[in-house]
Amino acid sequence: MAREFGRPQRVGEQIQRELAMLMQRELKDPRVGMATVSAVEVSRDLAYATVFVTFLGKDDPKEIKAAVDALQHASGFLRSQLGKIIRMRLTPHLTFKYDESLVRGRELSTLIEQARARDSDEIDHSDDNLKD
C-alpha cells in the first residue's frame, strides 16, 4: 500500500508553517502587508518549492503583483532562514505565486447566491400567478 503523504507533501507542510512565521516576524517590506501562505508545492527531488500566497486587503492587481515581486525579491533571505530552521541537505528554491482560488471561490459563491435568489423570485411569482 502506497503512503498517503509522501516526503514532498510533508516538507511542503513544514515549509508552509515556517514561512508563515518568518513572513510575519522577519519580513519588514510594506508592499507585502498581511500575507498568508495558503499552500506549498514541493518538487519530487525537493529542490524547488512553489509558495502560494494571498494578501489581506489587496484586491488591486498592481498591488498584488508588487507584493508577489517583493516576496520573490526576499526569497533568498527567506530561503536562508528556512535553511537554519529546517534541517535538510538542500533548502528548496522558492517561487512565489498569488493564489487566486480564494478570490475565485468568493466569485462563485456570489454567483450561486444570485442564482438562488433569482430562482426563489421566479418561484414566488409563479405562485402568485397560480392564485389569480
N, C-alpha and C positions, 0 to 999 in steps of 0.2 A: 504494500500500500504506500503511495507517494505521500510525502509530507504535505500537510495543509499549508504551512507557511515556510517558505524556503529562506535561505540566508539573505538574499537581496531584499525581501519584504521586511525581515526583522531589522536589517541595517537601516532600511528606509524609515521605519518607525522610530528607531533611535535617533537618526539624523533629524527627523521632524521635531521630536521633543527638544533636542538640544538646540537646534536652530531657533525655535520659538523663544527659548530662554535667552539666547545670545542676542537676537534681534531686539528683544525687549530691553535688555540690560546694557548691552555694549554699543549698539548702533545709535549714533547721535545725528544722523542725517535727517533734516527736517522734511525732505522730499518723501521719505519713506512713511513717516507718520505711524499710525497704528496698523501694522502689517500682521497678518495671520498666515501661518503655514498650514495650508489645507491638505497637502499630500506631498509625498516624495517618492519618485520612481527611481530605483537604482538599477543600473545595468547588471547583467548576469556576472560580469567579471569585477563588479564593484568599483570600477574606475570612474564612472560618470553617474551623476545624480541630477535629475530634473526636479526642481523645487517649485511647486505650485503655490502661489500666494494670492491673498485677497487683501484689500485695504479698506478700513473703516472710513466712511465718509468721502470716499473718492469715487465719483461717477464720471468725471470728465476723462475721455480717452488720453488727452495730453498729460494730465496729472498722473494717470496710471502708468503711461509709458515712461514718464520721468522717474516715477518711483521704482519701476522694474529696472530701469537703467542704473539707478543709484544702487540697488541691490546687486546688480551684476558687477558694478564697479567695486563694491565691497566684498565680492565673492572670495577674493584672495585672503582678506582678513578673516572672514567667516570660516573659510576652509582651514586656515592655520589654527584658529581657536577650536574648531571641531577636532583637529588632529591631536590637540592637547587633552581633550575630554574623552574622546572615543579611542580606545586602544586598537588600532588597526595598522596593518603593514602599509596600506595605501589609503589615504583620505581621498574620497571621490572629488572630481572636478564638479563644481556647482554651476548649474544653469537655471536661471530664474524665469518663470513664465507666469503670466496672470491667469488665474483660474476663473474662467467665465461661467462655470457650471452653476454657481450660486445666483448670478445675475440672470442666467437663462432660466433657472428654476423659478425665480421670482416672476419673470415674464410669463412663463407657462401657467403658474398659479393664478395670475391676474386674468389671463385669457380664459381659463377654466371657470373662474368665478363670474366673469362677464357672460359666458355662455350659459351657465346655470341660472343667472338672473334673467337672461333673455328667455330661456325655456320656461321658467316659472311665470313670467309675464304672459307668455303665449298661452299657458295652461289656464291662467286666471281669466284671460279674455275669452277663451273658448267656453269656459264655464258660464260666463256672463251671457254669451250668445245662446247657450242652451236653455237658460232660464227665461229668455224673452219669448 
